[in-house]
Structures are given as structure tokens and as C-alpha cells.
């Protein structure tokens, strides 16, 4: 399932990234890339908290694409 990640630079210079479809999933970073990486992790955590199975790409890569 793919979700939209929106990001913007705040007045104080930090970057904010959020997933509008998932309430409360947002993250700040010093760069846009950092904020987006953090919000992707937050997206996974959102589903873990709900008890839904989550397939993380790094784990799948280590398992040879299987999980």
C-alpha cells in the first residue's frame, strides 16, 4: 500500500514531512531527506501499533525478498 508523503520547510529551517492519510504520522528533520526517512519509519510504526503485519523493505532484502 502506498501513501502520499508531503514535505515542506518550516520558517525555522527545519523540514516537516507527513502522511496526510495517517493521523499523527509526521516527522521533523534537518533536511527534507531526513524528515522523509523518519516519517517512513513512523508510517511503519503506525501499523505496528494497530497490530497489522508490516513488511519492512530492509528485512525483506536481507531475506532475499522473502519474509
SULUR-V340313 format. One record per backbone hydrogen bond with DSSP energy under -0.5 kcal/mol. NH is the residue of the N-H (numbers start at 0). CO is the residue of the C=O. If there is no record, write none. Layout:
# SULUR-V340313
NH;CO  NH;CO
This chain:
# SULUR-V340313
5;3  5;17  7;15  9;13  12;9  14;28  15;7  16;26  17;5  18;24  19;17  21;18  22;20  24;21  25;23  26;16  28;14  34;30  35;31  36;32  37;33  38;34  39;35  40;36  41;37  42;38  43;39  44;40  45;41  46;42  47;43  48;44  49;45  50;46  50;47  51;46  55;53  59;55  60;56  61;57  62;58  63;60  64;59  65;59  65;62
